[in-house]
Protein backbone atom coordinates (compact mmCIF):
# COMPACT_ATOMS: atom_id res chain seq x y z
CA UNK A 1 0.00 0.00 0.00
CA UNK A 2 1.32 3.45 -0.98
CA UNK A 3 -0.03 6.42 0.99
CA UNK A 4 0.76 10.09 0.37
CA UNK A 5 0.60 12.93 2.88
CA UNK A 6 1.78 16.51 2.75
CA UNK A 7 2.37 19.12 5.43
CA UNK A 8 4.53 21.99 6.63
CA UNK A 9 6.26 22.13 10.00
CA UNK A 10 3.27 23.55 11.87
CA UNK A 11 1.20 20.52 10.83
CA UNK A 12 3.91 17.90 11.43
CA UNK A 13 2.35 16.75 14.71
CA UNK A 14 -1.09 16.50 13.12
CA UNK A 15 0.33 14.50 10.20
CA UNK A 16 2.24 12.26 12.62
CA UNK A 17 -0.90 11.42 14.59
CA UNK A 18 -2.76 10.55 11.40
CA UNK A 19 0.11 8.34 10.23
CA UNK A 20 0.24 6.63 13.63
CA UNK A 21 -3.49 5.84 13.44
CA UNK A 22 -3.11 4.57 9.86
CA UNK A 23 -0.33 2.15 10.76
CA UNK A 24 -2.00 1.04 13.98
CA UNK A 25 -5.24 0.09 12.22
CA UNK A 26 -3.69 -1.54 9.16
CA UNK A 27 -1.19 -3.96 10.69
CA UNK A 28 -2.48 -6.79 8.46
CA UNK A 29 -1.27 -5.07 5.28
CA UNK A 30 1.97 -6.67 4.07
CA UNK A 31 3.66 -3.45 3.00
CA UNK A 32 2.88 0.21 3.65
CA UNK A 33 5.00 3.00 2.16
CA UNK A 34 4.38 6.55 3.36
CA UNK A 35 5.30 9.35 0.96
CA UNK A 36 5.33 12.69 2.79
CA UNK A 37 5.77 15.87 0.74
CA UNK A 38 7.65 18.02 3.24
CA UNK A 39 7.50 21.81 3.32
CA UNK A 40 10.23 23.16 5.65
CA UNK A 41 9.84 20.44 8.28
CA UNK A 42 12.55 20.69 10.96
CA UNK A 43 14.91 17.79 11.58
CA UNK A 44 13.40 17.39 15.06
CA UNK A 45 9.92 16.82 13.63
CA UNK A 46 11.30 14.61 10.85
CA UNK A 47 12.87 12.37 13.48
CA UNK A 48 9.56 12.14 15.37
CA UNK A 49 7.84 11.10 12.15
CA UNK A 50 10.54 8.50 11.45
CA UNK A 51 10.05 7.09 14.96
CA UNK A 52 6.41 6.33 14.17
CA UNK A 53 7.23 4.54 10.91
CA UNK A 54 10.05 2.59 12.54
CA UNK A 55 7.83 1.48 15.42
CA UNK A 56 5.47 -0.21 12.96
CA UNK A 57 8.31 -1.40 10.71
CA UNK A 58 7.08 0.69 7.79
CA UNK A 59 8.92 2.86 5.27
CA UNK A 60 8.67 6.66 5.29
CA UNK A 61 9.95 8.74 2.36
CA UNK A 62 10.33 12.52 2.62
CA UNK A 63 9.69 14.06 -0.78
CA UNK A 64 10.76 17.62 -1.64
CA UNK A 65 7.98 20.10 -2.23
CA UNK A 66 7.93 21.09 -5.92
CA UNK A 67 8.31 24.70 -6.99
CA UNK A 68 4.59 25.14 -7.56
CA UNK A 69 4.64 28.71 -8.88
CA UNK A 70 7.39 27.87 -11.38
CA UNK A 71 5.61 24.71 -12.54
CA UNK A 72 2.21 26.35 -12.94
CA UNK A 73 3.52 29.55 -14.47
CA UNK A 74 1.01 31.91 -12.85
CA UNK A 75 0.04 33.47 -9.54
CA UNK A 76 -2.49 31.65 -7.40
CA UNK A 77 -5.39 32.97 -5.34
CA UNK A 78 -5.56 30.19 -2.74
CA UNK A 79 -6.64 32.02 0.44
CA UNK A 80 -5.23 30.39 3.60
CA UNK A 81 -3.91 27.22 1.95
CA UNK A 82 -0.18 26.67 1.51
CA UNK A 83 0.96 26.08 -2.07
CA UNK A 84 2.20 22.62 -1.05
CA UNK A 85 -1.41 21.40 -1.39
CA UNK A 86 -0.87 21.37 -5.17
CA UNK A 87 1.59 18.51 -4.72
CA UNK A 88 -1.37 16.12 -4.68
CA UNK A 89 -2.42 17.18 -8.21
CA UNK A 90 1.13 17.31 -9.60
CA UNK A 91 1.77 13.60 -9.17
CA UNK A 92 4.06 13.20 -12.18
CA UNK A 93 6.41 15.81 -10.73
CA UNK A 94 6.19 14.66 -7.10
CA UNK A 95 6.63 10.96 -7.90
CA UNK A 96 9.09 11.32 -10.79
CA UNK A 97 11.77 9.37 -8.87
CA UNK A 98 9.31 6.62 -7.92
CA UNK A 99 8.24 5.01 -11.18
CA UNK A 100 7.37 1.80 -9.30
CA UNK A 101 4.45 3.58 -7.61
CA UNK A 102 1.48 2.49 -9.72
CA UNK A 103 -1.35 3.66 -7.48
CA UNK A 104 -1.56 5.77 -4.35
CA UNK A 105 -4.01 6.76 -1.64
CA UNK A 106 -3.79 10.43 -0.76
CA UNK A 107 -4.84 11.30 2.83
CA UNK A 108 -5.02 14.77 4.38
CA UNK A 109 -3.04 15.12 7.59
CA UNK A 110 -6.08 16.46 9.52
CA UNK A 111 -7.53 12.95 9.66
CA UNK A 112 -7.73 9.94 11.93
CA UNK A 113 -7.73 6.47 10.40
CA UNK A 114 -10.01 4.42 12.65
CA UNK A 115 -10.35 1.22 10.62
CA UNK A 116 -8.84 -0.84 7.84
CA UNK A 117 -8.42 0.77 4.42
CA UNK A 118 -7.10 -2.39 2.80
CA UNK A 119 -10.32 -2.75 0.81
CA UNK A 120 -9.92 0.82 -0.46
CA UNK A 121 -6.37 0.05 -1.59
CA UNK A 122 -7.55 -3.06 -3.43
CA UNK A 123 -10.61 -1.40 -4.99
CA UNK A 124 -11.28 -2.05 -8.67
CA UNK A 125 -11.63 1.42 -10.17
CA UNK A 126 -12.62 -0.09 -13.52
CA UNK A 127 -12.22 2.35 -16.41
CA UNK A 128 -11.77 5.44 -14.21
CA UNK A 129 -8.64 7.10 -12.90
CA UNK A 130 -9.47 6.83 -9.20
CA UNK A 131 -12.07 7.09 -6.46
CA UNK A 132 -13.16 9.53 -3.78
CA UNK A 133 -15.93 10.64 -1.44
CA UNK A 134 -18.46 13.19 -2.63
CA UNK A 135 -18.87 16.57 -0.96
CA UNK A 136 -22.21 18.36 -0.67
CA UNK A 137 -21.63 21.37 -2.93
CA UNK A 138 -23.99 23.84 -4.55
CA UNK A 139 -24.43 24.66 -8.21
CA UNK A 140 -22.48 27.94 -8.29
CA UNK A 141 -19.35 26.36 -6.82
CA UNK A 142 -19.53 23.65 -9.48
CA UNK A 143 -20.25 26.09 -12.28
CA UNK A 144 -17.07 28.04 -11.45
CA UNK A 145 -14.95 24.98 -12.34
CA UNK A 146 -16.98 23.77 -15.32
CA UNK A 147 -19.20 21.17 -13.66
CA UNK A 148 -22.96 20.80 -14.11
CA UNK A 149 -25.22 20.88 -11.05
CA UNK A 150 -25.83 17.12 -11.39
CA UNK A 151 -22.12 16.24 -11.52
CA UNK A 152 -20.38 14.69 -8.53
CA UNK A 153 -18.09 16.98 -6.57
CA UNK A 154 -15.36 15.27 -4.51
CA UNK A 155 -13.66 16.22 -1.27
CA UNK A 156 -9.90 16.17 -1.85
CA UNK A 157 -9.07 14.99 1.68
CA UNK A 158 -8.95 11.32 0.67
CA UNK A 159 -8.70 9.84 -2.81
CA UNK A 160 -7.30 6.81 -4.58
CA UNK A 161 -5.46 7.47 -7.85
CA UNK A 162 -4.19 5.18 -10.61
CA UNK A 163 -0.79 6.85 -10.98
CA UNK A 164 0.05 4.92 -14.15
CA UNK A 165 -3.05 6.29 -15.85
CA UNK A 166 -2.30 9.77 -14.47
CA UNK A 167 1.12 9.60 -16.14
CA UNK A 168 -0.24 8.09 -19.36
CA UNK A 169 -2.81 10.85 -19.74
CA UNK A 170 -0.32 13.56 -18.68
CA UNK A 171 -2.64 14.96 -16.02
CA UNK A 172 0.01 17.33 -14.66
CA UNK A 173 -0.26 19.23 -17.93
CA UNK A 174 -4.06 19.29 -17.64
CA UNK A 175 -3.66 20.76 -14.15
CA UNK A 176 -1.52 23.58 -15.53
CA UNK A 177 -3.95 24.32 -18.37
CA UNK A 178 -6.93 24.33 -16.01
CA UNK A 179 -5.28 26.77 -13.59
CA UNK A 180 -4.35 29.11 -16.42
CA UNK A 181 -7.89 28.90 -17.78
CA UNK A 182 -9.33 30.13 -14.45
CA UNK A 183 -6.47 32.66 -14.14
CA UNK A 184 -5.26 31.20 -10.87
CA UNK A 185 -8.52 31.98 -9.05
CA UNK A 186 -9.33 28.82 -7.14
CA UNK A 187 -11.95 28.86 -4.43
CA UNK A 188 -10.84 25.54 -2.93
CA UNK A 189 -7.24 25.47 -4.15
CA UNK A 190 -6.22 22.01 -5.42
CA UNK A 191 -9.68 20.57 -4.69
CA UNK A 192 -11.08 22.90 -7.35
CA UNK A 193 -8.43 21.60 -9.74
CA UNK A 194 -9.05 17.95 -8.89
CA UNK A 195 -12.76 18.33 -9.58
CA UNK A 196 -12.21 20.49 -12.62
CA UNK A 197 -10.10 17.91 -14.43
CA UNK A 198 -11.11 14.43 -13.19
CA UNK A 199 -14.43 14.56 -11.27
CA UNK A 200 -16.13 12.64 -14.09
CA UNK A 201 -13.41 9.97 -14.00
CA UNK A 202 -13.63 9.22 -10.26
CA UNK A 203 -15.60 6.38 -8.74
CA UNK A 204 -17.92 7.40 -5.91
CA UNK A 205 -16.97 5.85 -2.55
CA UNK A 206 -18.91 5.33 0.66
CA UNK A 207 -18.53 8.35 2.96
CA UNK A 208 -16.97 6.02 5.57
CA UNK A 209 -13.63 6.62 3.85
CA UNK A 210 -13.79 10.40 4.36
CA UNK A 211 -16.19 11.36 7.14
CA UNK A 212 -15.98 15.13 7.20
CA UNK A 213 -17.08 17.13 10.23
CA UNK A 214 -20.32 18.20 8.53
CA UNK A 215 -21.25 14.52 8.16
CA UNK A 216 -21.26 14.26 11.96
CA UNK A 217 -22.94 17.58 12.75
CA UNK A 218 -25.70 17.60 10.10
CA UNK A 219 -28.26 15.09 8.92
CA UNK A 220 -28.46 14.61 5.15
CA UNK A 221 -31.57 16.80 4.98
CA UNK A 222 -29.86 19.58 6.95
CA UNK A 223 -26.70 19.32 4.86
CA UNK A 224 -28.60 19.61 1.59
CA UNK A 225 -30.42 22.65 2.98
CA UNK A 226 -27.14 24.18 4.15
CA UNK A 227 -25.03 23.51 1.07
CA UNK A 228 -27.87 23.73 -1.53
CA UNK A 229 -26.48 20.50 -2.90
CA UNK A 230 -28.03 18.49 -5.73
CA UNK A 231 -25.80 15.45 -5.23
CA UNK A 232 -25.22 13.89 -1.85
CA UNK A 233 -25.49 10.63 0.07
CA UNK A 234 -28.77 9.38 1.48
CA UNK A 235 -29.40 9.45 5.22
CA UNK A 236 -29.09 5.66 5.24
CA UNK A 237 -25.68 5.84 3.54
CA UNK A 238 -24.58 8.47 6.06
CA UNK A 239 -25.67 6.49 9.15
CA UNK A 240 -24.18 3.24 7.82
CA UNK A 241 -20.89 5.04 7.19
CA UNK A 242 -20.86 6.44 10.73
CA UNK A 243 -21.27 2.88 12.08
CA UNK A 244 -18.39 1.57 9.93
CA UNK A 245 -16.04 4.57 9.98
CA UNK A 246 -12.63 4.14 8.36
CA UNK A 247 -11.27 7.67 7.96
CA UNK A 248 -12.46 10.64 10.04
CA UNK A 249 -11.64 14.00 8.47
CA UNK A 250 -11.58 16.96 10.88
CA UNK A 251 -12.65 19.62 8.39
CA UNK A 252 -13.07 23.20 9.59
CA UNK A 253 -16.56 24.42 10.44
CA UNK A 254 -18.07 27.32 12.35
CA UNK A 255 -19.78 24.75 14.60
CA UNK A 256 -16.62 23.55 16.34
CA UNK A 257 -12.84 23.73 16.63
CA UNK A 258 -10.61 20.79 15.75
CA UNK A 259 -9.05 18.23 18.16
CA UNK A 260 -5.67 19.94 18.43
CA UNK A 261 -7.45 23.06 19.72
CA UNK A 262 -8.82 23.33 23.25
CA UNK A 263 -12.57 22.85 23.55
CA UNK A 264 -13.19 20.49 20.61
CA UNK A 265 -16.49 18.57 20.94
CA UNK A 266 -16.04 16.26 17.95
CA UNK A 267 -17.12 12.63 18.62
CA UNK A 268 -13.61 11.42 17.73
CA UNK A 269 -11.68 14.13 19.64
CA UNK A 270 -10.86 11.77 22.54
CA UNK A 271 -9.61 9.10 20.15
CA UNK A 272 -7.40 11.67 18.42
CA UNK A 273 -5.95 12.64 21.81
CA UNK A 274 -5.35 8.95 22.61
CA UNK A 275 -3.22 8.64 19.45
CA UNK A 276 -1.40 11.86 20.33
CA UNK A 277 -0.31 10.10 23.54
CA UNK A 278 1.33 7.39 21.42
CA UNK A 279 3.62 9.89 19.69
CA UNK A 280 6.61 12.02 20.69
CA UNK A 281 4.28 15.03 20.71
CA UNK A 282 2.31 13.68 23.69
CA UNK A 283 3.48 16.52 25.95
CA UNK A 284 2.82 19.27 23.41
CA UNK A 285 -0.11 21.37 24.70
CA UNK A 286 -3.23 21.87 22.64
CA UNK A 287 -3.51 25.15 20.80
CA UNK A 288 -5.91 28.02 21.30
CA UNK A 289 -8.61 29.05 18.84
CA UNK A 290 -6.63 31.04 16.25
CA UNK A 291 -9.65 32.33 14.36
CA UNK A 292 -9.80 36.10 14.18
CA UNK A 293 -11.83 38.04 16.73
CA UNK A 294 -14.21 38.98 13.92
CA UNK A 295 -14.84 35.33 13.00
CA UNK A 296 -15.29 34.25 16.61
CA UNK A 297 -17.73 37.08 17.25
CA UNK A 298 -19.68 36.24 14.09
CA UNK A 299 -19.87 32.59 15.18
CA UNK A 300 -21.32 33.56 18.56
CA UNK A 301 -23.97 35.71 16.90
CA UNK A 302 -24.85 32.97 14.40
CA UNK A 303 -25.18 30.32 17.11
CA UNK A 304 -27.89 32.38 18.84
CA UNK A 305 -30.08 32.19 15.73
CA UNK A 306 -32.67 29.35 15.72
CA UNK A 307 -31.28 26.26 13.94
CA UNK A 308 -33.57 26.30 10.88
CA UNK A 309 -33.06 30.00 10.25
CA UNK A 310 -29.31 29.62 10.84
CA UNK A 311 -29.14 26.89 8.20
CA UNK A 312 -30.99 29.09 5.73
CA UNK A 313 -28.79 32.16 6.31
CA UNK A 314 -25.41 30.39 6.44
CA UNK A 315 -26.46 28.23 3.49
CA UNK A 316 -27.28 31.31 1.41
CA UNK A 317 -23.87 32.80 2.19
CA UNK A 318 -22.05 29.57 1.33
CA UNK A 319 -24.00 28.68 -1.81
CA UNK A 320 -24.40 32.10 -3.42
CA UNK A 321 -22.27 34.82 -1.84
CA UNK A 322 -19.02 32.89 -1.34
CA UNK A 323 -18.63 31.58 -4.92
CA UNK A 324 -19.93 34.73 -6.63
CA UNK A 325 -16.57 36.17 -7.70
CA UNK A 326 -15.46 32.79 -9.08
CA UNK A 327 -18.63 32.33 -11.13
CA UNK A 328 -18.34 35.84 -12.54
C-alpha distance (Angstrom), angle and dihedral (degrees) to the residues before:
residue distance angle dihedral
X1 . . .
X2 3.82 . .
X3 3.81 116.7 .
X4 3.80 126.4 -176.6
X5 3.79 127.3 -155.1
X6 3.77 132.4 169.7
X7 3.79 132.5 -163.5
X8 3.79 146.5 142.3
X9 3.79 124.7 -123.7
X10 3.80 95.4 -85.5
X11 3.82 89.7 58.5
X12 3.82 96.7 42.1
X13 3.81 93.0 102.8
X14 3.80 91.8 48.2
X15 3.81 91.0 49.2
X16 3.81 90.5 47.0
X17 3.80 92.5 53.9
X18 3.80 91.1 49.7
X19 3.81 91.2 49.1
X20 3.81 90.7 48.4
X21 3.81 90.9 53.0
X22 3.82 91.0 46.8
X23 3.79 93.7 53.3
X24 3.79 93.8 41.4
X25 3.80 93.1 54.5
X26 3.80 97.7 41.3
X27 3.80 102.5 50.2
X28 3.82 90.8 131.6
X29 3.82 92.6 65.4
X30 3.81 110.1 102.0
X31 3.79 96.4 -140.7
X32 3.80 132.8 13.6
X33 3.80 121.7 -178.4
X34 3.80 118.0 -170.8
X35 3.81 116.7 -154.3
X36 3.80 110.1 -166.4
X37 3.81 118.2 -172.5
X38 3.79 100.1 -147.9
X39 3.80 124.2 -151.9
X40 3.84 109.7 -168.1
X41 3.81 95.4 -39.3
X42 3.81 111.5 173.0
X43 3.79 120.5 -120.7
X44 3.81 89.1 -114.9
X45 3.81 91.8 58.9
X46 3.81 91.8 41.4
X47 3.80 89.1 56.6
X48 3.81 91.2 50.3
X49 3.80 89.5 52.2
X50 3.81 91.2 48.5
X51 3.81 89.6 51.6
X52 3.80 90.2 59.7
X53 3.81 93.7 50.0
X54 3.80 91.9 45.4
X55 3.80 92.4 50.3
X56 3.81 90.2 59.2
X57 3.81 93.3 37.6
X58 3.80 92.3 -116.9
X59 3.81 131.9 137.2
X60 3.80 122.3 -109.5
X61 3.82 121.2 -167.6
X62 3.80 121.5 -167.9
X63 3.79 109.0 -148.2
X64 3.81 122.4 -163.2
X65 3.77 116.2 -113.1
X66 3.82 109.3 -111.4
X67 3.79 121.2 -121.9
X68 3.79 93.2 -100.8
X69 3.81 98.5 -176.7
X70 3.81 91.8 49.9
X71 3.81 92.6 46.9
X72 3.79 95.2 47.2
X73 3.78 95.7 40.7
X74 3.80 97.2 -144.3
X75 3.78 142.9 71.4
X76 3.79 117.8 -91.3
X77 3.79 130.7 -139.5
X78 3.82 98.8 -153.0
X79 3.83 103.3 146.2
X80 3.82 112.1 -148.9
X81 3.81 97.3 -10.3
X82 3.79 120.9 108.0
X83 3.79 115.3 -122.8
X84 3.82 89.4 -118.0
X85 3.82 87.6 81.4
X86 3.81 87.6 77.7
X87 3.80 88.8 67.3
X88 3.81 88.1 83.5
X89 3.82 91.8 60.4
X90 3.81 95.3 40.9
X91 3.80 94.6 64.4
X92 3.80 96.5 147.5
X93 3.80 89.9 58.1
X94 3.80 97.0 40.4
X95 3.82 95.0 46.0
X96 3.81 98.0 35.9
X97 3.82 91.4 118.1
X98 3.81 92.3 47.5
X99 3.79 105.9 63.9
X100 3.81 90.0 155.9
X101 3.81 90.1 68.6
X102 3.81 102.5 98.7
X103 3.80 99.6 167.8
X104 3.77 134.5 8.9
X105 3.79 140.7 -169.1
X106 3.78 112.5 -138.1
X107 3.84 114.9 -152.7
X108 3.81 126.8 -177.2
X109 3.79 113.9 -125.7
X110 3.84 92.6 -126.2
X111 3.79 89.9 75.2
X112 3.78 141.0 96.3
X113 3.79 119.2 -145.5
X114 3.80 104.8 -145.1
X115 3.80 101.2 170.4
X116 3.78 144.6 18.4
X117 3.80 118.5 -57.2
X118 3.79 94.1 -176.6
X119 3.80 90.4 109.7
X120 3.80 90.0 53.0
X121 3.80 90.5 51.9
X122 3.80 91.0 50.4
X123 3.81 95.2 43.9
X124 3.80 117.6 134.8
X125 3.79 104.3 -127.3
X126 3.80 90.7 -174.1
X127 3.80 112.7 -161.4
X128 3.81 95.5 -12.8
X129 3.78 130.8 93.3
X130 3.80 97.3 -121.7
X131 3.78 148.1 -41.2
X132 3.78 139.1 -100.7
X133 3.79 146.8 159.4
X134 3.79 119.5 -89.3
X135 3.78 122.4 -118.2
X136 3.81 123.2 -146.3
X137 3.80 101.2 -113.1
X138 3.79 132.6 163.4
X139 3.78 128.9 -121.9
X140 3.82 98.4 -102.1
X141 3.80 93.2 54.8
X142 3.80 89.2 51.5
X143 3.79 93.9 44.6
X144 3.81 90.6 56.2
X145 3.82 90.2 63.3
X146 3.80 98.1 38.3
X147 3.81 100.8 -95.7
X148 3.81 126.1 132.9
X149 3.80 119.3 -124.1
X150 3.82 90.3 -107.4
X151 3.82 94.2 52.2
X152 3.79 120.8 105.0
X153 3.79 116.1 -105.4
X154 3.82 116.1 -156.8
X155 3.78 131.9 -149.2
X156 3.81 107.9 -126.8
X157 3.81 94.5 -146.3
X158 3.81 93.3 94.6
X159 3.78 128.6 15.9
X160 3.79 140.3 149.2
X161 3.81 116.2 -135.9
X162 3.80 132.7 -169.2
X163 3.81 96.1 -135.4
X164 3.81 93.3 -169.8
X165 3.79 90.4 58.1
X166 3.82 90.6 44.0
X167 3.80 88.7 56.2
X168 3.81 94.0 42.6
X169 3.80 92.1 52.9
X170 3.83 92.5 41.5
X171 3.79 93.2 -127.9
X172 3.81 93.1 172.9
X173 3.79 87.3 68.1
X174 3.81 90.8 48.9
X175 3.81 88.2 52.7
X176 3.80 90.9 54.7
X177 3.81 93.1 47.3
X178 3.80 92.2 48.2
X179 3.81 93.3 50.9
X180 3.79 91.5 49.0
X181 3.80 90.2 48.2
X182 3.82 91.3 57.2
X183 3.83 90.2 40.4
X184 3.79 93.2 -120.5
X185 3.81 93.3 -62.0
X186 3.78 104.7 134.5
X187 3.77 120.2 166.2
X188 3.81 94.0 -164.2
X189 3.80 99.6 23.5
X190 3.82 112.1 -137.5
X191 3.82 92.1 0.6
X192 3.80 88.2 65.1
X193 3.80 88.5 51.4
X194 3.81 94.1 46.7
X195 3.79 91.4 52.8
X196 3.76 93.6 40.5
X197 3.79 94.4 57.8
X198 3.83 108.4 26.6
X199 3.83 111.1 14.6
X200 3.81 90.0 111.0
X201 3.81 90.9 51.1
X202 3.81 97.0 52.7
X203 3.78 125.0 96.8
X204 3.80 114.7 -129.3
X205 3.83 113.1 -115.9
X206 3.78 132.1 -160.9
X207 3.82 110.6 -89.9
X208 3.83 88.3 -119.4
X209 3.80 87.5 86.4
X210 3.82 93.3 58.2
X211 3.80 112.0 20.3
X212 3.78 103.2 -179.7
X213 3.79 121.5 -160.4
X214 3.81 92.0 -104.1
X215 3.81 88.8 59.1
X216 3.81 88.3 62.3
X217 3.80 98.6 40.7
X218 3.82 100.4 42.6
X219 3.77 134.7 47.6
X220 3.80 115.5 -131.0
X221 3.80 91.0 -101.4
X222 3.81 91.8 51.1
X223 3.80 92.2 45.8
X224 3.80 92.8 52.0
X225 3.80 89.2 49.1
X226 3.80 91.4 48.2
X227 3.80 99.0 44.2
X228 3.86 97.3 31.1
X229 3.78 85.5 -131.9
X230 3.80 124.8 175.7
X231 3.80 94.9 -169.7
X232 3.76 122.7 48.3
X233 3.80 143.1 123.9
X234 3.78 122.2 -80.1
X235 3.79 120.3 -108.0
X236 3.80 88.5 -108.6
X237 3.82 91.2 54.0
X238 3.81 89.8 48.7
X239 3.82 95.5 49.9
X240 3.81 92.7 44.4
X241 3.80 89.5 51.3
X242 3.80 91.6 50.7
X243 3.82 89.2 53.9
X244 3.82 92.4 50.1
X245 3.81 100.8 35.3
X246 3.80 117.4 174.0
X247 3.81 105.2 165.5
X248 3.81 123.4 22.1
X249 3.80 113.2 -160.9
X250 3.82 115.4 -158.7
X251 3.79 97.3 -150.0
X252 3.80 119.1 178.7
X253 3.80 118.4 -97.8
X254 3.78 136.6 163.5
X255 3.82 87.7 -121.3
X256 3.80 96.4 70.2
X257 3.80 147.9 -4.2
X258 3.79 122.2 -113.0
X259 3.84 127.5 -97.9
X260 3.80 96.0 -97.0
X261 3.81 88.7 58.6
X262 3.80 122.8 75.3
X263 3.79 115.0 -101.6
X264 3.82 100.3 29.5
X265 3.83 112.5 159.9
X266 3.80 97.8 -173.2
X267 3.85 113.7 138.1
X268 3.82 90.0 -121.9
X269 3.83 97.0 43.5
X270 3.82 92.9 102.2
X271 3.80 91.7 49.7
X272 3.80 90.1 50.3
X273 3.82 89.2 52.3
X274 3.82 90.1 49.0
X275 3.82 89.7 57.0
X276 3.80 90.3 46.1
X277 3.82 86.6 60.0
X278 3.82 88.9 58.2
X279 3.81 92.6 59.3
X280 3.80 136.4 69.7
X281 3.81 88.0 -104.6
X282 3.82 92.2 66.5
X283 3.81 92.3 113.9
X284 3.80 95.2 46.0
X285 3.83 107.8 111.5
X286 3.78 121.4 -123.1
X287 3.77 116.2 -100.4
X288 3.78 130.0 -113.1
X289 3.79 125.0 -112.1
X290 3.81 102.2 -79.6
X291 3.79 95.8 -171.4
X292 3.78 113.2 122.5
X293 3.80 120.0 -94.9
X294 3.80 87.8 -112.0
X295 3.82 92.7 55.8
X296 3.80 93.6 45.1
X297 3.79 91.3 49.3
X298 3.81 91.4 48.1
X299 3.81 90.0 50.7
X300 3.80 91.7 53.1
X301 3.79 91.1 50.9
X302 3.81 92.5 47.0
X303 3.81 92.9 49.6
X304 3.82 90.6 58.6
X305 3.81 90.5 60.2
X306 3.84 115.2 94.8
X307 3.82 110.6 -94.3
X308 3.83 98.4 -112.0
X309 3.79 93.5 47.2
X310 3.82 90.5 44.3
X311 3.80 90.5 54.6
X312 3.79 91.0 50.3
X313 3.82 94.8 48.6
X314 3.81 98.3 41.9
X315 3.80 89.6 42.2
X316 3.80 91.3 54.4
X317 3.81 90.7 50.9
X318 3.81 92.7 48.2
X319 3.80 98.2 42.5
X320 3.81 101.0 39.9
X321 3.80 114.2 11.5
X322 3.82 99.9 41.6
X323 3.83 97.8 52.1
X324 3.81 95.8 37.6
X325 3.81 98.0 102.2
X326 3.81 91.4 47.3
X327 3.80 93.3 50.8
X328 3.80 91.4 48.4
